[in-house]
Amino acid sequence: MKKKVTAIFDIGRTNKKFFLFDKNFREVYREYIRLDEIEDEDGFPAENLEALENWTKEVLDRMLNSKEYDIQKVNFSSYGASMVHIDENGKAILPLYNYLKPLPKEISETFYNKYGPENELTRVTGSPKFDMLNSGMQLYWIKQTKPEVFKKIKYSLHLPQYISYLFTGVPVSDNTSIGCHTLLWDYEKNAYHNWVCKEGLDEKLAPIMTADNIIFTTYNGKTIKMGVGIHDSSSALLPYVRSSKKTFVLVSTGTWSISINPFATDMLSETDIINECFFNMRVDGKPTKVSRLFLGNEYKLQMKVLSSHYNVPEDYHKTIKFDKNIFSEIDKDFECMFHWCGIISKDMPSETKLSYDKFEYAYHQLMIELLLLQVASIKSANSSTNVKRIFVDGGFSDNDVYIQLLTHYLPQMKLKTTDSSLGSALGAAIVISDKTLKPKFLKKNYSLKKQVPFIDK
C-alpha cells in the first residue's frame, strides 16, 4: 500500500526544494535543484521563471506516478518580496524581478513626497524603505515606468501564490505575503493602505485568502488538496508558535538571517525604524516584529575571498569547528578586519586587512565580526519584550562556530537549534493540516538540541 503524504515545494533564492512528509510530519523524501539566473531587460540578475515552472511541474508529475507515495496534499513556500505579473490569459508578462534590483531614486522620492512622511508610512505598514523588497513599490515602479504593460496586468501574484496558481488555476493573494514588508498593508486599519487604493493597485491584487486555505484541484486526473502558498518566514515560524508554550525569538538563517519575535506585536517605535525592523504577518493575521541581517549572502561572498587568499578549496570552511584557543587569542586584542560586501556597519574598515597566516584564524575572525552583527539584530527584534529563549534554524544551525559564538555573546538566553533544512517546508505542510501539535513536536521532528555557553561569564 502506498504511503499517504503531503508534498511541499520550498522555493529559496538559491535552492529549490521538494519534500514529502508523512501524517506525523516526518520527512520521507526530498530533492534539491539549483537553477541558473537569467537577466532582466536591464541586465540585472533575475529568477529563471520558465525553468522554475518546468521543474515544479516535472517533479509533481513524476511523484504522482510514484509506486511508493500517494500525494494527498500539496503546498508551496517561497521567499517573499517577489511578484509574478500575469495577463488575462494567465501568462507572465514581465520577468520575476530580483528583490535586490535598485529602484530609480526619482521613483522613491516621488512616492514618499506624495504619500509620506516616510517614518509614518513605515510605522503603520511595518515596512521600511527597502526599494524592491517592498513589493508594493515594484508595482508602483511598473505603473510609473511601464504604463502600457501595467494596463495589461490582470493580477500580480506573490511567488508562493503564483506557484500554487500554476496547478490550481485560482489566483489568490495570501495574507502572509501581503503583510511582509510590502508597504501594502496598514496594520492599524487591518486593510490595504490608502495609497494602494489611490494608485489602483488593489485592482491588480487577487482576492485575499489566509494561508491555511485549501483548494480542491483535479490535476492529471487526481483530486488533490492544494494550498494557496505561504511566505517562507511566516511558514518557518508556524511550528514553533503552535508547539511552544513559552515565549521565544526565532532566528531563521540562510541568505538572510531573520530574527522573528512573534510576541512583539506593538506598532514600530522610532528606535525600531532606525534599526530597520519591520513586520511579517502570522497566519492568523497578527503582526510579528522582525529584524534582518544579510548574513548568508555576506558569508558566501567572504568565503570566496578567504578561499582564494589562503589557497584552500572553496568548501574547506565546512570542516572548521570552533576553537576556544583561537577565539581567546583574537578576543584579547580584538579589532574589526573585514570590509563587508553587502552589509554596512559603523565599525568596518575601509578595506579588508588580514593579518593571519592560517585560514582557521581568519575564519574565526570573520565569524566573530558577523556574530556581533547577528547579536545586535536579535536584540533589535527583542527590544520591547525581553524574551529569554532563542531557537535557531536554517543553514547556520549546524555551523559549530556560529552556534558557539552565539551562546557566548548571549549567555543570558537559552539557545536551542533545530534541523537546518526543514523550517519553512514543514510549516507549509502544517498550515494545511488540521492537526494540533504536541509540546514535544520540535524535539521529535526538528532534532531540537540545547546549546550551552563554552565560557561562563
Secondary structure, DSSP 8 states (H G I E B T S, - for coil): --EEEEEEEEE-SS-EEEEEE-TT--EEEEEEE----EE-TTS-EEB-HHHHHHHHHHHHHHHHT-SSEEEEEEEEEE-SS-EEEE-TTS-B-S-B--TT----HHHHHHHHHHH--HHHHHHHHT----GGGSHHHHHHHHHHH-HHHHHH-SEEEEHHHHHHHHHH----EEHHHHTSS-S-EETTTTEE-HHHHHTTGGGGS--EE-TT-EEEEEETTEEEEEE--EEHHHHHHHHHHHH--S--EEEEESSSEEEEETT--S---HHHHHTT-EEEE-TTS-EEEEEEE-HHHHHHHHHHHHHHHTT--TTGGGG----HHHHHHHHHT-------SS---TT--SS-----SSHHHHHHHHHHHHHHHHHHHHHHHTTTT---EEEEEEGGGG-HHHHHHHHHH-TTSEEEE--TTTHHHHHHHHHT------TTHHHHHS--EEE--SS--
